[in-house]
Amino acid sequence: MMGDQCLRLADYIQRDIELRNLIRRETFYPKLVFGASIVIILGANFVINWLAPGASGIGVPKFLWLLVTLAVIAIFFFRKFLLRQPGVKQNWDAFLIAIPFIGPMVHGFSMAMFGRAFGALYEAGVPMTEALKLGADSANNEAVRAKIYPVVNRLNAGAGVHETFAMSGAFTPVVLDMVRTGEMTGNMNEMLIKVSEFYEDEGQTKAKQGASLFGVFMLILVGAYVAYIAIKFYTGFAADRTTI
């Protein structure tokens, strides 16, 4: 029994690492393009000002640099300090779940983590209320956790697992259907593992699609800026010739 649980834990950790590496690989190139474009713009301005003092260089509005700097500082402060506050984390997780495309992926990952934890605890004979609490803690989503905790005591009052899950409002229809099937057939653990595998596979696909869309967006953004610089250069050159 202990060996099986350790194998499941190792498999879960491996899949989590693989997913994180997938996201890093898919987003590396667009991040590189965006970072390189900033370095090139700054480097070009430095070279132009060094070779021709007083030249305008590659025009970048100062307010844009200010906005980028403030955004980077705000993101760092938010992730480093604010997200460690339970209330902020709960509202942030609820906000992420509500976003189209991103929300189902985030919710699905939390269902996968809950399913693996709750299924393993259930199979190991942990009391149902404790298994539900520990599963909620393992979901890595404060919004989901906040919905599960208030209904835990319903199990002690004699409510069924499916009924309790449905009352929380934290679970997707797929999870509820599988839990009801598992409760009726007596193989709850197997049903939850299937749910976890489904959401993990779906999450990997959506993460890859999202990373690809992010890459396209970054390339379009850089291309639009290059077009803006080119148009500004040629319109200025034409204006100078007209003046002459």
Order of alpha helices (4+ residues) and beta strands (2+ residues): alpha-alpha-alpha-alpha-alpha-alpha-alpha-alpha-alpha-alpha
